[in-house]
Amino acid sequence: MSFEAGLPKAELHVHHVGSASVQTVLELARRHAGSTSVPTEEAALADFFTFTDFAHFVEVYLSVVDLLRTPEDLWTLTHDVARDLAAQNVRYVELTCTPYTSIAVGISAEAYCEALEDARRRAEADFGITMRWIFDIPGESGVPAADVTIDTALRLQPDGLIGFGLGGPEIGVPRPQFKPHFDAARAAGLHSLPHAGESTGPETIWDAIRVLGAERIGHGIAAAQDPELVAHLVEHQIPLEISPTSNVCTRSVPSLAEHPLPALVAAGVPVSINSDDPPMFSTTITHEYEVARDLLGLDDAGVADLARAGVRHSFAPDQVKTALLGEIDAYAGP
């Protein structure tokens, strides 16, 4: 087992649907065979998950979303995601979930939240992993989707919910239109955790900070293009959730060798290492730590420090943070 595989970890930027393993997608596709474009054979599914650009990735992603047609489908996915993360020694996860896409196909908001919460409790008992939710707006669906998302979050207030996010395409989806929704979420005590600056430039990140009150930024790699923004992130200690393989697979950066992670870390920007949509990008959170080791030239102690940063940048309960930091120290040495 590699050092990274055994390392206790937190995962802060990973999508519910995007974490569906090949086995889970095949199970769901076979449940709904005849009414889905998702292949039901493993080799064909691998080809299906080869993306030409970010727009194509979103198209494929939404076809997998279409497999979630019942609360039972949601429960299966959620429990499987927890199992797969726990197998990599992830002890705590903030899972980005998109209620709107399920509600839009007829699953009630109540049934959606109940499925997630029941799977969370079972997963904590079965796998020893602590799960929390970030409910995100699918940006491509606009203000109507944001209305549904904030209503679900504030009206039902599931126990595991800690954050409010914004995902999907950035191009053509201005952040300021969602200001009222983020204002309401923040007023209710939810953390502001939008995506920004992955496939667009630094201005999207500025909007996320200035307009949406972002406490962490999903991706945020375009910050490297703007020294003033880098200085702001350092001064205010606003972490970036970095997922290197994802950025290459969506063509947001040309190659790992050209990834801005080293420049951001050298400038003092706080970061965490994450997997985003791991099976879709043929990666794992363990592999992302291995990639980060190579990009940053780290030894084992440096990799352990990245894991500690992930814990500290999380919104885990204090007792979970303390326990997980203790596990990392016991594994890697203080």
DODRENKE-545275 format. One record per atom (N, C-alpha, C, O): x, y, z; residue in one letter. Coordinates in steps of 0.02 Angstrom, whole numbers, plus 50000, padded with zeros to 5 digits. Each point is the difference from the previous one (the first is absolute). Example, Ala and Ser with C-alpha at 12.3 -4.5 7.8 and 13.67 -1.06 7.14 Angstrom:
residues 2
506604971650390A
499555005950000A
500455006050000A
500524999950033A
499305005449931S
500425005950003S
499615005550037S
500255005550008S
//
This chain:
residues 334
500434994050000M
499575006050000M
500445006350000M
500495000350038M
499345004549920S
500385006249999S
499865004150062S
499514999050035S
500955005849978F
499905004650056F
499335003649993F
499635000750049F
500215001549890E
499385003749988E
499394995750012E
499495002550024E
500554991149958A
499424995650009A
499824999150073A
499414999950018A
501094999550025G
499874998950070G
499875006450040G
499794999750058G
500345005949911L
499945006550035L
499275001650016L
499595000149955L
500245001250108P
499325002350016P
499885006849968P
500435004450002P
498984996549968K
499885005949958K
499305002850010K
499544996650024K
500395009949958A
499365003249990A
499935001549926A
500505001449966A
498904998450009E
499855001549929E
499485005650000E
499454999150025E
500745006649945L
499575006050004L
499665001849935L
499525003949999L
500734993549945H
499715001749936H
499914993749959H
500434998049961H
498994999050049V
499844993849963V
499244999949991V
499625001350046V
500184997149893H
499305000349982H
499654993350010H
500284994749988H
499105005850035H
499584994350015H
499944995549938H
500214994250001H
499515008549946V
499914996149938V
500684998449969V
500104994549975V
500355010350027G
500664999149969G
500434994950036G
500534998149975G
499254999550083S
500374994950037S
499734993049987S
500264995150027S
499245004449931A
499724993449985A
500524995649967A
500245001649946A
499944993050087S
500504995549972S
499734996549938S
499405000049987S
501064997149975V
499794996249940V
499484994750020V
499514999149966V
500624997550091Q
499544994850021Q
499315002950018Q
499494997049983Q
500505008750050T
499375003250019T
499635002349937T
499394999049994T
500975004249960V
499685002349938V
499724994249961V
499455000449973V
500934994150023L
499754994149964L
499374997250034L
499534998149966L
500485001750100E
499414997550036E
499395004349985E
499464997449986E
500635009250017L
499445004549987L
499794999849927L
499405000149984L
501084999649970A
499844999649929A
499604993749984A
499545000149960A
500654994450071R
499644993749988R
499315000250031R
499534997049973R
500395006650084R
499335000850029R
499545003549950R
499404998649997R
500885006049964H
499595004249956H
500164998649926H
499915004449958H
500334989550028A
500174998249931A
499415001049954A
499434998550017A
500725004049923G
499475001349951G
499755007150001G
499665002149954G
500525001650099S
499765006950003S
500575004850020S
499885005350028S
500744992649956T
500585004250015T
500524999249946T
500054994849967T
500355010650022S
500544999749952S
500654997550031S
500504999149966S
499494999850100V
500614997750034V
500114992649985V
499544996050009V
501065002249969P
500144993049984P
499914995450061P
500115002150057P
499714991849930T
499914995150054T
500564994850002T
499974995250037T
500555006049922E
500594995650000E
500625004250018E
500055005849980E
500414991250059E
500555003850029E
500465003149948E
500205005850008E
499974990649939A
500465002849950A
499695006049964A
500335005049988A
499034994449996A
499665005549966A
499945006150046A
500015005749977A
499914993050089L
499945005550047L
500665004050004L
499995006150008L
500584990449988A
500645003550000A
500065004849941A
500235005750009A
499554992249933D
500015004449941D
499525005950011D
500145005649980D
499304993050050F
499485005150013F
500285005550045F
499805005849993F
500664992450052F
500295004850047F
500645003349973F
500415002350040F
499684998049895T
500565003549969T
499755006749973T
499595000149955T
500655005450074F
499705006549987F
500415004049949F
500624999750001F
499045003949956T
500335004249951T
500115007150026T
500495003349981T
499074999050062D
500075006650031D
499525000450059D
499664995150016D
500315010750017F
499595000650059F
499264999249984F
499634996850038F
500155005949905A
499294999449981A
499814992749991A
499454997950019A
501004998249951H
499864992949990H
499984996450067H
499594995550010H
500865006450036F
499984997150066F
499325001250033F
499714995450029F
500045010749967V
499355001550030V
499454995849969V
499554997650035V
500485001549900E
499504995949964E
500014992850026E
499474997150013E
501125000149995V
500064993150025V
499774999750073V
499654995450021V
500565009650018Y
499815000250071Y
499244999950007Y
499744996450042Y
499925007649918L
499275000450006L
499664993549978L
499464998450024L
500864997849933S
499714993549981S
500044995150058S
499584995650006S
500935005250037V
500054995950060V
499495002450052V
499704996050035V
500225010649969V
499485002850044V
499334996849984V
499604998650045V
500275000349892D
499364997249978D
499884992950027D
499434997649999D
501104999150025L
499914993350028L
499725000250070L
499794994850027L
500205011150003L
499755000650069L
499265001949998L
499825005950001L
499764989049996R
499295001149987R
499564998650061R
499415001850000R
500874995050051T
499604998350059T
500425001450062T
500615000549996T
499075000250062P
500395000750062P
500474994150012P
500545000950028P
499274993249950E
500434994250008E
500645000749959E
500544998150023E
499405004849917D
500605001449959D
500475004850037D
500614999050001D
499115006150028L
500405004950037L
500344996850060L
500585001450014L
499064994450022W
500284996650058W
500594995649979W
500535000050031W
499374996149915T
500534995649975T
500625004049983T
500564998250021T
499365007249942L
500575004249981L
500365002750062L
500614999650004L
499015003250043T
500305003350058T
500394995050043T
500565001450021T
499154992949991H
500324994950041H
500624997349965H
500524998850032H
499445000249902D
500574997649962D
500585005150000D
500584998250006D
499255008249987V
500515005250002V
500374999950066V
500625000450002V
499014999050053A
500314999850066A
500454993950006A
500555000550027A
499234993849949R
500404993950002R
500665001049962R
500534998250025R
499435004649915D
500605000849958D
500495005050031D
500604999149995D
499145006250036L
500445004850032L
500324997050063L
500605000850011L
499004995850029A
500274997150061A
500554994949985A
500474999250038A
499464997349905A
500524995249981A
500675003349986A
500524996749999A
499475009949989Q
500625003849989Q
500215003950063Q
500415004549997Q
499304993650059N
500155003250064N
499785007350003N
500295004050036N
499194997749926V
499675006450010V
499554999350061V
499564995750002V
500565008650047R
499624999750063R
499435005050001R
499514999250037R
500565006149923Y
499505005350000Y
499925002549928Y
500505001149965Y
498884999950014V
499885002549932V
499445005250001V
499494999250034V
500625006149928E
499485004949986E
499784998749927E
500345002149953E
499114994550040L
499774997649934L
499555005249968L
499495002050029L
500695000149911T
499595004949964T
499424996449965T
500114995949956T
499285005950065C
499404996849974C
499575005249964C
500025005950017C
499614991949933T
499605004649959T
499274997950003T
499774996449956T
499865005950094P
499314997950008P
499575001449939P
499554996149983P
500585009549983Y
499565002149945Y
499934994749946Y
499454998949975Y
501114997850007T
499964995349945T
499574994050016T
499714996949955T
500255001350109S
499554994550020S
499285002450008S
499534996549980S
500395009450048I
499335002750009I
499675001249932I
499404999149992I
501005003049959A
499745001549933A
499724993849965A
499595000649955A
500644993450066V
499744993949968V
499474996750042V
499784994449986V
499995009150068G
499424997550035G
500124997250070G
499524998050033G
501115001849989I
500134997950069I
499865006150045I
500275005449987I
499334993850064S
499845005850042S
500625002250039S
500454995950014S
499575010550004A
500555002550041A
500054996150065A
500554998550024A
498884999850005E
499994996350062E
500314993049991E
500404997850041E
499414998849905A
500264993349988A
500755000349985A
500384995550020A
499835009749945Y
500715000849984Y
500415000650064Y
500494996450010Y
499305008250034C
500375001050062C
499984993850045C
500494998350032C
498944998449969E
499934994050042E
500474994549976E
500314996550041E
499765002649893A
500444994949973A
500735001550018A
500374995650021A
499835010749971L
500695002050017L
500144998950074L
500514997250019L
499035005150023E
500114999650072E
500024992750024E
500414998250043E
499154997649930D
500004993050021D
500654996749978D
500294996150038D
499935005349901A
500634997149976A
500595002650040A
500474996250013A
499515010250007R
500545002850040R
500064996450067R
500554998150021R
498885000950012R
500024996750065R
500254992849993R
500404997650041R
499364998949908R
500234993149989R
500744999849984R
500364995750025R
499875009049935A
500715000149980A
500455001450060A
500534997050006A
499255007550038E
500405001550059E
500064993750044E
500534998650028E
498924997649977A
500024993850039A
500394994549964A
500384996450032A
499545003149902D
500324994549963D
500745001249987D
500394995250003D
499815011149984F
500675001349975F
500405004850044F
500595001149987F
499115001850064G
500365004550044G
500185006649968G
500485003350021G
499164998849928I
500135006249965I
499475005250019I
499414998450004I
500805007750009T
499545005550015T
499845003749935T
500465002249965T
498904998350019M
499785003249938M
499625006550015M
499615000350047M
500535004849913R
499625006250002R
499835002049928R
500334998049953R
499155006150041W
499745001849933W
500145007349984W
499965004350043W
500214997049894I
499985006649970I
499464999649946I
500094996349952I
499385007450054F
499485000149949F
500195005349948F
500085005950017F
500004992049921D
500235004949950D
499495001249946D
499594995749983D
500445010449990I
499585002149944I
500344997549936I
500595001349990I
499054995249966P
500294998549934P
499955006449957P
499465001849977P
501095001550013G
500005006649969G
499655000349933G
499695005149983G
500374989449978E
499705000149933E
499245000350002E
499695001749950E
500014996850107S
499275000150006S
499745006650028S
499395000950007S
501065003750010G
499815006950015G
499645001150065G
500014995950046G
499665009949957V
499675002250062V
499444995250022V
499934998950060V
499674998349895P
499494995250023P
500294994250041P
499724998050050P
500864999449928A
500324994750038A
500265002550067A
499984996550050A
500275009749950A
500245002950063A
499425000850049A
500094998950060A
499335003049915D
499415000750043D
499834993450034D
499864999850060D
500144994849901V
499844993450027V
500534997850050V
499844997250052V
500795004349933T
500554997850043T
499985003450068T
500074996850052T
499835009849948I
499985003550064I
499374998250039I
500024999750062I
499434999249903D
499394997950035D
500104993250034D
499824999150058D
500484996249906T
500134993450029T
500455000550061T
499884996950051T
500655007149942A
500495000750054A
499695003150063A
500094997550055A
499545007949936L
499765003850058L
499354997250029L
499885000550060L
499704996749897R
499364997450025R
500104993350035R
499674998750050R
500774997249924L
500084993250028L
500594999450047L
499994995950047L
500535008049942Q
500585000250045Q
500234993050022Q
499994998650060Q
500214997249894P
500244993350021P
500605000750047P
500405004649994P
499654990750052D
500505000450053D
500715000649974D
500425003350030D
499734993549913G
500684999949974G
500195006149959G
500585000649979G
498965003950009L
500125005749955L
500435005350034L
499835002550054L
500744999349914I
500445005150029I
500155005649951I
500245005350021I
499644993749913G
500225005049953G
499545000849941G
499574995849986G
500525009949979F
499615001749940F
500505001449944F
500475003950009F
499424993049933G
500495000549946G
499695001749933G
499405001049994G
501044999449957L
499815001649931L
500474996349954L
500615001250002L
499124994249957G
500424996249955G
499775000749928G
499655004749982G
500564990549976G
499825000249930G
500455004749960G
500515002350026G
499304999149912P
500425004349958P
500065007150028P
499545002550032P
501045000549958E
500105006950020E
499875004949943E
499745005550011E
500434992449929I
499925004449942I
499265001149988I
499614995349993I
500195011050004G
499305001749988G
499564999450061G
499395000449995G
500924998650063V
499614999350063V
500285005050050V
500394998250044V
499415008249951P
500275005050046P
499824998650072P
499434998350016P
501065002550029R
499904998550071R
499525004850034R
499624997950044R
500375008749938P
499585004750038P
499254998450000P
499655002150046P
500104994249904Q
499284998549999Q
499794995750060Q
499404999650016Q
501084997250016F
499844995650056F
500125003350068F
499984996650052F
500155009849949K
500155003550062K
499434999250052K
500144998650058K
499225002249923P
499484999350051P
499984993150032P
499854999450060P
500314995549902H
499994993250026H
500574998850049H
499904997050053H
500695005549930F
500564999350046F
499915004350062F
500184998050055F
499535008049936D
499855004150059D
499554996450048D
500115000050061D
499374996749913A
499524996450042A
500344994050034A
499884998650058A
500544997949904A
500344994250028A
500475002050056A
500014996950053A
500375008549936R
500475002350051R
499635002550062R
500224999050056R
499225004449933A
499605002450057A
499754994350042A
499895000750061A
500014993449907A
499764994150037A
500574995950030A
499884994850031A
500745007749961G
500574996650031G
500364995149956G
500454996550023G
499375003249913L
500354995549954L
500635003549973L
500015006149991L
500504990049995H
500625002749973H
499955000949924H
499684996049966H
500635009350009S
499995001649928S
500594996649966S
500585001850013S
499284993349943L
500524995849971L
499914999249924L
499914994449976L
500105011149986P
499874999449928P
500624997949960P
500575001250021P
499314995849921H
500524999049950H
500135006749966H
499555004049991H
501074997149989A
500175005949962A
500714999549974A
500444997150032A
499685005749909G
500685000549974G
500324993449981G
500604999150008G
498994996349967E
500274993849971E
500065000949925E
500554999549972E
498895001749994S
500005000749927S
499945007349978S
499975001449940S
500005003250108T
499985007249985T
500575003450038T
500404996650034T
499645010049960G
500565003650029G
499915002350071G
499514998250032G
500955005849992P
499995002350070P
499385003850020P
499804999950058P
499875003649894E
499425004150018E
499444995850030E
499645002350044E
500304991449934T
499494995650029T
500144998750074T
499544999450040T
501105000049977I
500194999050070I
499855006350040I
499744999650056I
500445006149916W
499835006350035W
499255000450014W
499805002050055W
499804996249895D
499275000150010D
499794995350056D
499585001650042D
500724992549959A
499834995150052A
500165002750069A
499624998950048A
500925004849958I
500215002750065I
499585006250018I
499715000450054I
500265004349899R
499705006550015R
499244999850001R
499685003550039R
500034992449917V
499274999949992V
499684994250038V
499475000850031V
500864993449968L
499704994150032L
500294998550070L
499774995450034L
500725008549987G
500284999050066G
500374993550009G
499984997150054G
500375000649894A
500324993450002A
500504999450057A
500425004450011A
499524990050026E
500484998450053E
500544995249976E
500554999950027E
499294996249923R
500484995949963R
499795000349927R
499425001549985R
501054997249971I
499865000249928I
500104993149970I
500534997050009I
498965000549956G
500074993849963G
500435001249939G
499825003949956G
500754992850040H
500505000749947H
500405006450009H
500505000050036H
499285005549933G
500345006450011G
500685000649969G
500385004650017G
499794990949937I
500684999849973I
500175006249959I
500595001749992I
498905001849981A
500135006149961A
500285005650043A
500245005049974A
499734994350092A
500295005150045A
500735001249984A
500265005550010A
500084989349966A
500725000649986A
500145005449947A
500575002449995A
498924999649967Q
500095005149948Q
499965007150027Q
500145004749963Q
499684996150101D
499865006650028D
500375000950066D
499764997550051D
500815005949949P
500385000950062P
499605003350056P
500104998350059P
499465006449924E
499605003350051E
499534995050034E
499905000150061E
499814995449898L
499554994950027L
500394995150043L
499774998150054L
500824999949924V
500414995550040V
500145003150068V
499954996750051V
500235009749949A
500145003550063A
499385000250044A
500054999450061A
499375001549909H
499375000150038H
499864993250032H
499814999650059H
500294995149903L
499884993350026L
500474998550059L
499804997050049L
500835005249944V
500494998950054V
499815004150061V
500004997550056V
499855009049933E
499855004450057E
499394997650039E
500005000150061E
499494997949903H
499374998150032H
499944992550012H
499504997550027H
501034998849954Q
500024992850011Q
499374996549973Q
499664996350035Q
500215005149901I
499444996749965I
500294994149962I
500375001049952I
499474992950068P
500314994249968P
499714998549931P
499425001549985P
501004995649973L
499794997349936L
499964992450006L
500444996850029L
499035000349942E
499914992849998E
500274997649933E
499675000749949E
500924996450052I
500364998349938I
499914992649983I
500074995750043I
499775003149894S
499904993149975S
500404999449935S
499715001049946S
500944997550056P
500435000649941P
499774995849940P
499965002649945P
499904991050066T
499824995749943T
499365002549967T
499945000049939T
499585002150101S
499385002749973S
500135005949953S
499715000449946S
500745004050075N
500135006049959N
500304998249933N
499885003549950N
500514991150048V
500284997749936V
499464996649958V
499955001149940V
499644994750093C
499494996349962C
499475004549969C
499744998649946C
500115007050087T
499515004749972T
500335005249955T
499675004649977T
500984994650011R
500395004549957R
500045007050028R
500115004849963R
499804995950103S
500075006550032S
500735002050006S
500175005950001S
500284989150003V
500725001149992V
500254994949949V
499734994549994V
500795007449967P
500224995649946P
500304993450024P
499934994949966P
500425005350091S
500344993950024S
500165000950074S
499985005650027S
500174988950006L
500205000450070L
500645004250008L
500075003750049L
500384995749902A
500625003850005A
499885007550000A
500415003950025A
499024998249947E
499845007249996E
499495002150053E
499745005649997E
500124990050051H
499505001650051H
500265005550046H
500594999950018H
498995005050000P
500245005550042P
500074998450075P
500185004450038P
499684989449983L
500054998450071L
500675002050031L
500005003250053L
500574995249916P
500645002050032P
500065007550009P
500255002350051P
499535001649899A
500055007350006A
499555002650055A
500205004550037A
499214992749969L
499535002250052L
500274998450070L
499985004250045L
500284989749963V
500284998150065V
500615004250017V
500095002150057V
500344999149894A
500605004050011A
499825007150023A
500365003150038A
499064999449938A
499785006750018A
499675000250068A
499855005450026A
500034988850004G
499694999850066G
499254999350001G
499685000850052G
500024997749889V
499274999049997V
499834993550036V
500304994849985V
499225005250061P
499794993750033P
499634995549950P
499575002449962P
500594991250038V
499694995349954V
499824993650036V
500304998350051V
499224998149920S
499884993050018S
500024996049936S
499895002649945S
500264991050062I
500044995449942I
499374995749999I
499814997150051I
499885002549890N
499344996849994N
499954996349933N
500445000649957N
499014995650036S
499944995749940S
499455002149953S
499994997749942S
499535006450079D
499485002949957D
499494994849977D
499484999250031D
500664997449914D
499554994849972D
500424993949984D
500114998449941D
500154998150110P
500564995549990P
499914994449950P
500434999249957P
499024996750044P
499974994749951P
499935002749928P
500254996849953P
499435008950039M
499935002949934M
500675002349971M
500095000349939M
500385001350106F
500665002349978F
500544994650011F
500595001549996F
499194992450017S
500464994450011S
500525001650053S
500594998849990S
499185004150065T
500455001650055T
499694998150066T
499444997450002T
500925004050051T
499774999050069T
500305005650042T
500465003449977T
499284997550083I
500315005050044I
500714997950017I
500445004350007I
499684989250000T
500694997750013T
500465002049943T
500555002450012T
499234996649926H
500415001849942H
500125007649998H
500555002249981H
498955001750037E
500095007349998E
500545002250050E
500375004749986E
499694992050070Y
500545001450046Y
500684998049970Y
500505003550010Y
499514991049953E
500614998049966E
500205005149947E
500595001649992E
498915001049971V
500135005149950V
500275006350033V
500485003049976V
499214999050079A
500225006050036A
500724999250025A
500395004749998A
499774989350027R
500694998650023R
500495001649943R
500505003450010R
499354994049930D
500445001049943D
500045007349979D
500545002749987D
498885000650009L
499985007049978L
500385004650048L
500335004849979L
499624993750086L
500285004450050L
500674997750027L
500325003450040L
499904990749938G
500654997450022G
500024998550075G
500485001850034G
498984995049991L
499934999050072L
500294993350023L
500014995249962L
500215004650100D
500144993650033D
499384997950039D
499485003349997D
500574991250040D
499414997550037D
499745005350048D
499395000750007D
501055002950026A
499785005050049A
499615005649965A
499515002650027A
500704999249913G
499645005149962G
499324997649977G
499525003950001G
500434989849980V
499354997249981V
499534999950060V
499415001649994V
500864996650064A
499595000050061A
499765007050017A
499445000950023A
500985004149964D
499795007050012D
499435001949954D
499555003850020D
500454993749918L
499435001349955L
499364997050029L
499475003149997L
500594990950031A
499414996850030A
499765004150060A
499405000850010A
501075001750031R
499805004150057R
499655006449976R
499515002250031R
500735000749914A
499685006049974A
499294998649979A
499555004150012A
500334990149958G
499324998249981G
499544999750060G
499425002149996G
500834995350059V
499604999650061V
499865007150027V
499435001650017V
501095002449985R
499925006850028R
499555004449958R
499665004350026R
500354994749908H
499575004049956H
499294997449997H
499575003049967H
500294991550066S
499334997149999S
499555003550051S
500235004150040S
499134994249957F
499525002450049F
499754994150043F
499424999750020F
501044995749992A
499854994350043A
499905002450072A
500295005150020A
499314991350018P
499955001550072P
500694999850032P
500444996249979P
499665007850073D
500665000550031D
500274993350023D
500594998649993D
498964997250034Q
500244993550025Q
500234995549943Q
500464996050008Q
499225004749933V
500214996149941V
500685002549975V
500444996049984V
499655010750014K
500645002849979K
500564997650047K
500534997749977K
499355002850087T
500524998150048T
500184992749994T
500594998250000T
498914997549993A
500134992849993A
500374998549936A
500464995950000A
499355007349945L
500314998649935L
500725002649999L
500454996749973L
499675009250054L
500685002550004L
500434995450042L
500594998949985L
499124998450068G
500364995250041G
500174993749962G
500554997250008G
498995000549950E
500134994049959E
500565001349951E
500434995749989E
499585010349981I
500535001649952I
500685000150036I
500494997449974I
499535005750085D
500625000250039D
500244992950017D
500594998549996D
498934997350024A
500184993150019A
500274996249940A
500444995850007A
499295005649934Y
500204996549939Y
500675002549975Y
500444996149982Y
499635010750016A
500575003049966A
500525002750048A
500565001549979A
499274999250084G
500445003450047G
499835007350003G
499835002949949G
500205000250109P
499795007150009P
500465004749962P
499905006150002P
//
